[in-house]
Amino acid sequence: YFDAIPIYIAPPKTWWDELLLLSVPAAAVGFRSSALMLRLTRSSMLEVLRQDYIRTARAKGASERSVNYHHALRNAILPVVTVIGIEAAFLMGGLIVTETVFNVPGIARYLVTALTQRDYPIVQNLVMFVATIVVLINFAVDMLYAVLDPRIKYSES
């Protein structure tokens, strides 16, 4: 009988229903970031494909697929990984608007509720939680640099 109320969304009955409910907010958050990542990946690939070592790999007889995936993409992905780390903070901020607009219960909506009710300990904890997530993502990006680019080495001391 809850389906008669237009504002209330009945809880999903299966995981497929849950996935369908989350697809529109995920698309709204992801479209801007995906467009930025695609543009950056394309420009980085075009820049790397003009390098001398790419011409050398082609001259040695490497297939175009091998040149693109093994030589070019590995070097072109570094700026994209950097932007993904920076974009994580913007995505966390964008979740506040997205969860409010789409009426999705989540951390950002909980933060907005705590702000409107002046529940400052919850606000402090949620801000620290989000800041920790952003720091961990940036740490993972830094560690990923060493995996993607063998020239980058982190000292042990």
N, CA, C and O of each residue as an XYZ file, in Angstrom:
628
protein
N       0.804     -1.187      0.000
C       0.000      0.000      0.000
C       0.848      1.252      0.000
O       0.313      2.347     -0.177
N       2.174      1.130      0.196
C       3.051      2.291      0.185
C       3.284      2.815     -1.230
O       3.694      3.963     -1.398
N       3.031      1.994     -2.249
C       3.254      2.438     -3.614
C       2.280      3.533     -4.030
O       2.525      4.205     -5.032
N       1.188      3.740     -3.302
C       0.216      4.772     -3.644
C       0.725      6.162     -3.290
O       0.250      7.147     -3.855
N       1.682      6.267     -2.368
C       2.221      7.573     -1.975
C       3.312      7.940     -2.973
O       4.283      7.195     -3.107
N       3.185      9.071     -3.684
C       4.141      9.372     -4.751
C       5.539      9.733     -4.259
O       6.503      9.535     -4.998
N       5.688     10.252     -3.050
C       6.996     10.683     -2.569
C       7.810      9.496     -2.063
O       9.033      9.477     -2.204
N       7.149      8.521     -1.484
C       7.833      7.381     -0.889
C       8.236      6.376     -1.962
O       7.443      6.037     -2.840
N       9.477      5.906     -1.879
C       9.941      4.850     -2.776
C      10.029      3.571     -1.951
O      10.757      3.509     -0.960
N       9.292      2.570     -2.362
C       9.312      1.299     -1.638
C      10.707      0.697     -1.706
O      11.366      0.785     -2.743
N      11.166      0.089     -0.623
C      12.504     -0.499     -0.663
C      12.576     -1.612     -1.698
O      11.610     -2.350     -1.893
N      13.716     -1.733     -2.357
C      13.846     -2.760     -3.390
C      13.732     -4.163     -2.798
O      14.140     -4.430     -1.668
N      13.168     -5.027     -3.599
C      12.943     -6.389     -3.135
C      14.080     -7.323     -3.525
O      14.299     -8.339     -2.864
N      14.800     -6.996     -4.584
C      15.917     -7.826     -5.024
C      17.125     -6.935     -5.279
O      17.017     -5.709     -5.291
N      18.268     -7.562     -5.480
C      19.472     -6.787     -5.770
C      19.364     -6.114     -7.131
O      19.971     -5.065     -7.349
N      18.602     -6.699     -8.046
C      18.428     -6.097     -9.366
C      17.644     -4.789     -9.256
O      17.974     -3.809     -9.923
N      16.604     -4.773     -8.414
C      15.841     -3.545     -8.192
C      16.719     -2.471     -7.556
O      16.624     -1.294     -7.905
N      17.565     -2.880     -6.629
C      18.495     -1.938     -5.995
C      19.450     -1.347     -7.028
O      19.729     -0.148     -7.014
N      19.940     -2.189     -7.914
C      20.847     -1.728     -8.964
C      20.156     -0.746     -9.903
O      20.750      0.253    -10.310
N      18.910     -1.026    -10.244
C      18.163     -0.116    -11.110
C      17.911      1.227    -10.436
O      17.964      2.266    -11.093
N      17.637      1.220     -9.130
C      17.418      2.474     -8.413
C      18.693      3.313     -8.329
O      18.630      4.542     -8.331
N      19.832      2.659     -8.256
C      21.094      3.385     -8.132
C      21.707      3.769     -9.475
O      22.677      4.527     -9.509
N      21.168      3.267    -10.574
C      21.778      3.526    -11.875
C      21.652      4.986    -12.299
O      22.597      5.539    -12.861
N      20.522      5.615    -12.048
C      20.348      7.010    -12.468
C      21.242      7.954    -11.656
O      21.911      8.794    -12.258
N      21.289      7.860    -10.318
C      22.229      8.722     -9.593
C      23.689      8.455     -9.961
O      24.492      9.385    -10.032
N      24.031      7.196    -10.193
C      25.409      6.876    -10.579
C      25.745      7.475    -11.934
O      26.854      7.968    -12.139
N      24.798      7.436    -12.856
C      25.018      8.044    -14.171
C      25.158      9.553    -14.045
O      25.991     10.158    -14.719
N      24.353     10.161    -13.193
C      24.429     11.613    -13.012
C      25.783     12.029    -12.454
O      26.339     13.047    -12.866
N      26.308     11.259    -11.531
C      27.615     11.576    -10.951
C      28.734     11.243    -11.933
O      29.720     11.973    -12.026
N      28.580     10.145    -12.660
C      29.668      9.651    -13.495
C      29.835     10.301    -14.846
O      30.930     10.259    -15.408
N      28.790     10.903    -15.395
C      28.904     11.465    -16.743
C      29.953     12.565    -16.828
O      30.761     12.575    -17.757
N      29.953     13.489    -15.874
C      30.916     14.576    -15.917
C      32.347     14.042    -15.796
O      33.239     14.448    -16.541
N      32.543     13.142    -14.862
C      33.883     12.595    -14.658
C      34.336     11.754    -15.836
O      35.500     11.814    -16.231
N      33.434     10.976    -16.396
C      33.829     10.128    -17.519
C      34.180     10.958    -18.740
O      35.102     10.610    -19.478
N      33.462     12.047    -18.967
C      33.801     12.915    -20.097
C      35.188     13.518    -19.914
O      35.969     13.589    -20.862
N      35.490     13.949    -18.703
C      36.809     14.507    -18.415
C      37.899     13.455    -18.602
O      38.942     13.736    -19.192
N      37.660     12.250    -18.102
C      38.661     11.183    -18.216
C      38.883     10.768    -19.670
O      40.017     10.530    -20.085
N      37.811     10.683    -20.434
C      37.949     10.314    -21.850
C      38.740     11.367    -22.615
O      39.609     11.030    -23.419
N      38.446     12.632    -22.371
C      39.180     13.699    -23.055
C      40.650     13.695    -22.679
O      41.522     13.848    -23.535
N      40.919     13.519    -21.397
C      42.303     13.506    -20.929
C      43.055     12.286    -21.455
O      44.216     12.399    -21.847
N      42.408     11.126    -21.467
C      43.044      9.919    -21.993
C      43.357     10.072    -23.469
O      44.436      9.692    -23.925
N      42.419     10.625    -24.212
C      42.628     10.815    -25.652
C      43.795     11.763    -25.917
O      44.661     11.467    -26.739
N      43.820     12.903    -25.223
C      44.905     13.863    -25.464
C      46.252     13.298    -25.016
O      47.268     13.546    -25.666
N      46.274     12.549    -23.924
C      47.529     11.937    -23.474
C      48.013     10.881    -24.459
O      49.205     10.803    -24.756
N      47.090     10.072    -24.965
C      47.468      9.048    -25.954
C      48.006      9.689    -27.225
O      49.008      9.234    -27.776
N      47.343     10.749    -27.696
C      47.827     11.415    -28.909
C      49.215     11.995    -28.698
O      50.047     11.959    -29.604
N      49.473     12.527    -27.514
C      50.789     13.081    -27.223
C      51.849     11.983    -27.151
O      52.945     12.145    -27.686
N      51.531     10.879    -26.499
C      52.495      9.787    -26.346
C      52.752      9.098    -27.680
O      53.879      8.682    -27.949
N      51.733      8.972    -28.517
C      51.907      8.286    -29.799
C      52.835      9.041    -30.749
O      53.274      8.476    -31.751
N      53.140     10.296    -30.459
C      54.083     11.071    -31.284
C      55.530     10.934    -30.814
O      56.431     11.496    -31.436
N      55.767     10.202    -29.735
C      57.109     10.092    -29.167
C      57.991      9.174    -30.019
O      57.507      8.349    -30.793
N      59.297      9.350    -29.844
C      60.267      8.586    -30.625
C      60.231      7.089    -30.310
O      60.368      6.267    -31.216
N      60.052      6.731    -29.051
C      60.078      5.305    -28.709
C      58.877      4.561    -29.294
O      58.947      3.347    -29.483
N      57.799      5.248    -29.578
C      56.649      4.618    -30.234
C      57.001      4.326    -31.692
O      56.682      3.258    -32.216
N      57.660      5.287    -32.339
C      58.100      5.052    -33.721
C      59.116      3.919    -33.786
O      59.120      3.132    -34.733
N      59.978      3.842    -32.773
C      60.965      2.765    -32.724
C      60.282      1.405    -32.568
O      60.666      0.434    -33.220
N      59.278      1.341    -31.710
C      58.550      0.075    -31.517
C      57.842     -0.343    -32.800
O      57.807     -1.527    -33.134
N      57.281      0.618    -33.515
C      56.621      0.298    -34.789
C      57.648     -0.148    -35.825
O      57.389     -1.060    -36.611
N      58.825      0.503    -35.824
C      59.867      0.149    -36.788
C      60.414     -1.258    -36.528
O      60.846     -1.940    -37.458
N      60.395     -1.686    -35.276
C      60.855     -3.034    -34.944
C      59.841     -4.100    -35.324
O      60.129     -5.292    -35.223
N      58.658     -3.685    -35.760
C      57.661     -4.638    -36.221
C      56.596     -4.997    -35.200
O      55.867     -5.971    -35.388
N      56.493     -4.230    -34.125
C      55.450     -4.512    -33.127
C      54.083     -4.197    -33.717
O      53.929     -3.248    -34.487
N      53.107     -4.992    -33.352
C      51.755     -4.750    -33.864
C      51.199     -3.461    -33.258
O      51.651     -2.999    -32.211
N      50.218     -2.905    -33.937
C      49.622     -1.648    -33.471
C      48.979     -1.830    -32.094
O      49.031     -0.938    -31.247
N      48.384     -2.981    -31.890
C      47.768     -3.263    -30.592
C      48.822     -3.318    -29.491
O      48.616     -2.779    -28.404
N      49.931     -3.958    -29.767
C      51.013     -4.040    -28.792
C      51.589     -2.662    -28.495
O      51.879     -2.335    -27.344
N      51.752     -1.867    -29.528
C      52.275     -0.513    -29.340
C      51.314      0.302    -28.481
O      51.733      1.003    -27.560
N      50.026      0.204    -28.790
C      49.048      1.008    -28.057
C      48.931      0.587    -26.597
O      48.936      1.439    -25.708
N      48.827     -0.705    -26.341
C      48.577     -1.161    -24.976
C      49.838     -1.266    -24.128
O      49.817     -0.876    -22.960
N      50.913     -1.772    -24.668
C      52.105     -2.008    -23.861
C      53.012     -0.796    -23.749
O      53.662     -0.608    -22.721
N      53.069      0.024    -24.778
C      53.999      1.150    -24.761
C      53.292      2.481    -24.509
O      53.700      3.243    -23.633
N      52.256      2.758    -25.259
C      51.636      4.084    -25.193
C      50.710      4.239    -23.988
O      50.812      5.223    -23.255
N      49.821      3.293    -23.780
C      48.817      3.453    -22.727
C      49.441      3.519    -21.341
O      48.963      4.249    -20.473
N      50.495      2.765    -21.137
C      51.142      2.765    -19.814
C      51.690      4.145    -19.461
O      51.645      4.550    -18.300
N      52.203      4.864    -20.446
C      52.714      6.209    -20.183
C      51.616      7.262    -20.236
O      51.701      8.281    -19.551
N      50.596      7.030    -21.034
C      49.524      8.014    -21.162
C      48.556      7.973    -19.992
O      47.805      8.925    -19.780
N      48.562      6.897    -19.237
C      47.588      6.751    -18.155
C      48.000      7.522    -16.897
O      47.160      7.743    -16.024
N      49.252      7.934    -16.778
C      49.711      8.636    -15.576
C      48.941      9.929    -15.298
O      48.511     10.125    -14.161
N      48.743     10.822    -16.275
C      47.934     12.016    -15.973
C      46.491     11.677    -15.630
O      45.860     12.372    -14.833
N      45.972     10.626    -16.218
C      44.590     10.217    -15.937
C      44.471      9.732    -14.493
O      43.497     10.051    -13.811
N      45.447      8.972    -14.030
C      45.439      8.497    -12.645
C      45.529      9.681    -11.687
O      44.882      9.678    -10.640
N      46.318     10.687    -12.031
C      46.415     11.886    -11.207
C      45.071     12.579    -11.088
O      44.658     12.959     -9.992
N      44.394     12.742    -12.199
C      43.104     13.426    -12.192
C      42.049     12.593    -11.466
O      41.152     13.155    -10.837
N      42.138     11.279    -11.541
C      41.197     10.428    -10.799
C      41.342     10.679     -9.297
O      40.344     10.746     -8.580
N      42.561     10.816     -8.828
C      42.770     11.111     -7.408
C      42.206     12.456     -7.007
O      41.603     12.585     -5.942
N      42.396     13.458     -7.849
C      41.855     14.790     -7.564
C      40.334     14.779     -7.672
O      39.641     15.416     -6.879
N      39.831     14.063     -8.644
C      38.389     14.008     -8.892
C      37.636     13.323     -7.750
O      36.439     13.553     -7.580
N      38.311     12.495     -6.975
C      37.652     11.805     -5.861
C      37.086     12.799     -4.857
O      35.987     12.601     -4.339
N      37.828     13.866     -4.580
C      37.328     14.885     -3.646
C      36.105     15.589     -4.216
O      35.154     15.863     -3.483
N      36.116     15.886     -5.507
C      34.962     16.539     -6.119
C      33.754     15.609     -6.154
O      32.620     16.060     -5.999
N      33.987     14.323     -6.355
C      32.879     13.370     -6.345
C      32.247     13.272     -4.962
O      31.029     13.141     -4.847
N      33.059     13.333     -3.917
C      32.503     13.310     -2.563
C      31.615     14.525     -2.326
O      30.552     14.409     -1.716
N      32.045     15.688     -2.804
C      31.214     16.886     -2.676
C      29.968     16.816     -3.534
O      28.911     17.301     -3.132
N      30.077     16.220     -4.708
C      28.929     16.092     -5.595
C      27.891     15.112     -5.089
O      26.726     15.176     -5.481
N      28.309     14.205     -4.218
C      27.364     13.237     -3.676
C      26.321     13.896     -2.783
O      25.205     13.392     -2.657
N      26.674     15.016     -2.163
C      25.699     15.718     -1.322
C      24.510     16.149     -2.159
O      23.362     15.930     -1.774
N      24.779     16.755     -3.294
C      23.697     17.205     -4.174
C      22.961     16.010     -4.765
O      21.731     15.992     -4.803
N      23.703     15.018     -5.223
C      23.086     13.865     -5.879
C      22.181     13.086     -4.924
O      21.057     12.735     -5.283
N      22.659     12.817     -3.723
C      21.834     12.069     -2.772
C      20.608     12.861     -2.348
O      19.556     12.280     -2.082
N      20.732     14.179     -2.283
C      19.576     14.998     -1.923
C      18.564     15.035     -3.055
O      17.365     14.892     -2.815
N      19.026     15.224     -4.282
C      18.115     15.314     -5.425
C      17.406     13.991     -5.676
O      16.198     13.974     -5.911
N      18.138     12.887     -5.630
C      17.560     11.586     -5.952
C      16.993     10.854     -4.732
O      16.527      9.721     -4.849
N      17.032     11.495     -3.576
C      16.448     10.928     -2.364
C      17.059      9.562     -2.029
O      16.353      8.612     -1.691
N      18.377      9.493     -2.132
C      19.109      8.258     -1.846
C      19.703      8.368     -0.442
O      20.424      9.325     -0.159
N      19.418      7.420      0.432
C      20.031      7.486      1.760
C      21.506      7.100      1.678
O      21.861      6.047      1.149
N      22.347      7.967      2.209
C      23.774      7.701      2.172
C      24.507      8.615      3.130
O      23.888      9.320      3.928
N      25.827      8.600      3.050
C      26.644      9.393      3.959
C      26.400     10.886      3.749
O      26.286     11.637      4.717
N      26.320     11.313      2.507
C      26.131     12.732      2.231
C      24.775     13.216      2.736
O      24.669     14.312      3.287
N      23.769     12.424      2.554
C      22.440     12.809      3.043
C      22.420     12.827      4.568
O      21.771     13.678      5.177
N      23.125     11.895      5.174
C      23.254     11.869      6.630
C      23.967     13.129      7.117
O      23.616     13.680      8.160
N      24.970     13.585      6.360
C      25.686     14.810      6.697
C      24.768     16.022      6.613
O      24.790     16.876      7.499
N      23.965     16.107      5.566
C      23.032     17.226      5.419
C      22.019     17.223      6.563
O      21.703     18.278      7.113
N      21.512     16.054      6.921
C      20.563     15.950      8.033
C      21.216     16.387      9.345
O      20.597     17.091     10.142
N      22.458     15.972      9.569
C      23.165     16.362     10.790
C      23.421     17.865     10.814
O      23.365     18.484     11.876
N      23.702     18.457      9.655
C      23.906     19.903      9.597
C      22.623     20.662      9.907
O      22.644     21.640     10.653
N      21.520     20.221      9.345
C      20.258     20.928      9.590
C      19.786     20.764     11.028
O      19.082     21.631     11.548
N      20.162     19.663     11.680
C      19.778     19.453     13.075
C      20.852     19.937     14.052
O      20.713     19.764     15.263
N      21.909     20.535     13.533
C      23.023     21.058     14.334
C      23.641     19.991     15.243
O      23.935     20.237     16.413
N      23.822     18.830     14.682
C      24.440     17.721     15.410
C      25.932     17.712     15.053
O      26.368     16.958     14.183
N      26.697     18.555     15.733
C      28.079     18.798     15.351
C      29.024     17.607     15.528
O      29.935     17.455     14.714
N      28.862     16.762     16.535
C      29.753     15.591     16.604
C      29.613     14.670     15.384
O      30.607     14.131     14.899
N      28.399     14.493     14.896
C      28.210     13.669     13.698
C      28.839     14.350     12.493
O      29.466     13.691     11.664
N      28.676     15.667     12.389
C      29.270     16.415     11.278
C      30.788     16.272     11.305
O      31.408     16.032     10.269
N      31.384     16.416     12.479
C      32.839     16.282     12.594
C      33.303     14.879     12.196
O      34.293     14.728     11.481
N      32.595     13.875     12.656
C      32.982     12.500     12.315
C      32.837     12.218     10.830
O      33.696     11.565     10.237
N      31.768     12.699     10.227
C      31.576     12.459      8.794
C      32.608     13.214      7.962
O      33.098     12.692      6.961
N      32.938     14.434      8.368
C      33.970     15.188      7.642
C      35.318     14.483      7.763
O      36.060     14.396      6.784
N      35.639     13.980      8.948
C      36.890     13.237      9.117
C      36.886     11.943      8.306
O      37.911     11.554      7.746
N      35.740     11.282      8.245
C      35.632     10.052      7.463
C      35.862     10.326      5.981
O      36.623      9.613      5.326
N      35.207     11.357      5.453
C      35.365     11.695      4.033
C      36.797     12.141      3.754
O      37.369     11.774      2.728
N      37.385     12.934      4.664
C      38.771     13.367      4.482
C      39.721     12.171      4.489
O      40.679     12.138      3.716
N      39.467     11.198      5.345
C      40.295      9.990      5.387
C      40.183      9.204      4.088
O      41.182      8.702      3.573
N      38.977      9.100      3.563
C      38.781      8.398      2.288
C      39.560      9.098      1.178
O      40.213      8.438      0.370
N      39.497     10.426      1.133
C      40.210     11.174      0.092
C      41.719     10.998      0.241
O      42.421     10.832     -0.757
N      42.222     11.031      1.465
C      43.658     10.834      1.693
C      44.080      9.425      1.272
O      45.130      9.255      0.651
N      43.278      8.424      1.601
C      43.602      7.047      1.205
C      43.579      6.873     -0.311
O      44.399      6.141     -0.864
N      42.653      7.536     -0.979
C      42.614      7.469     -2.444
C      43.862      8.114     -3.030
O      44.453      7.576     -3.966
N      44.269      9.260     -2.493
C      45.484      9.910     -2.990
C      46.729      9.083     -2.687
O      47.666      9.067     -3.485
N      46.753      8.404     -1.559
C      47.861      7.499     -1.252
C      47.904      6.343     -2.245
O      48.976      5.963     -2.716
N      46.742      5.789     -2.559
C      46.677      4.702     -3.543
C      47.137      5.178     -4.915
O      47.784      4.429     -5.647
N      46.808      6.414     -5.269
C      47.264      6.974     -6.544
C      48.783      7.079     -6.555
O      49.418      6.743     -7.554
N      49.376      7.543     -5.452
C      50.832      7.637     -5.381
C      51.492      6.267     -5.487
O      52.525      6.130     -6.143
N      50.922      5.271     -4.862
C      51.477      3.919     -4.952
C      51.298      3.341     -6.356
O      52.132      2.569     -6.831
N      50.219      3.718     -7.002
C      49.963      3.240     -8.358
C      50.971      3.823     -9.352
O      51.269      3.200    -10.371
N      51.496      5.020     -9.055
C      52.534      5.596     -9.912
C      53.728      4.665    -10.027
O      54.254      4.456    -11.120
N      54.159      4.103     -8.901
C      55.331      3.220     -8.909
C      55.061      1.951     -9.704
O      55.984      1.377    -10.283
N      53.816      1.510     -9.739
C      53.470      0.314    -10.513
C      53.443      0.633    -12.001
O      53.929     -0.149    -12.818
N      52.874      1.786    -12.352
C      52.708      2.134    -13.762
C      53.987      2.645    -14.408
O      54.235      2.379    -15.584
N      54.799      3.372    -13.657
C      56.010      3.966    -14.219
C      57.224      3.429    -13.462
O      57.427      3.781    -12.300
N      58.028      2.587    -14.099
C      59.175      1.998    -13.396
C      60.254      3.022    -13.039
O      61.132      2.729    -12.228
N      60.204      4.210    -13.629
C      61.195      5.238    -13.292
C      60.957      5.813    -11.902
O      61.870      6.385    -11.307
N      59.746      5.669    -11.378
C      59.410      6.208    -10.062
C      59.716      5.152     -9.015
O      59.185      4.042     -9.055
N      60.576      5.516     -8.082
C      60.927      4.616     -6.992
C      60.778      5.394     -5.689
O      61.196      6.548     -5.595
N      60.185      4.759     -4.693
C      60.052      5.368     -3.377
C      61.147      4.819     -2.486
O      61.357      3.608     -2.426
N      61.852      5.714     -1.786
C      62.959      5.273     -0.939
C      62.414      4.595      0.313
O      61.292      4.863      0.744
N      63.221      3.722      0.882
C      62.803      2.973      2.060
C      63.043      3.745      3.340
O      62.478      3.394      4.376
N      63.857      4.777      3.306
C      64.148      5.519      4.542
C      63.268      6.720      4.702
O      63.388      7.446      5.689
